[in-house]
Amino acid sequence: MESQIIRPGHLTAHQTARVLGITLDGVRQLVRRGRLTRSGGSPRQPWYAAADVAALAAKRAPAASA
């Protein structure tokens, strides 16, 4: 699904999972828990703001290195 065209500054669910080092199900869990918000796309192919993903990755990094 990487071939879809998205707005600049946004990531697909696959790209988001890769940046965070988690699975697609992990991304869905973050959305369900309110830690990540969709910013476009469709229900089946959501987009996430790159800035939000980067901020979440920065928060998760200290926890992963501990």
Secondary structure, 3 states (H helix, E strand, C coil): CCCCCCCCCEEEHHHHHHHHCCCHHHHHHHHHCCCCCEEEECCCCEEEEHHHHHHHHHHHHHHHHC
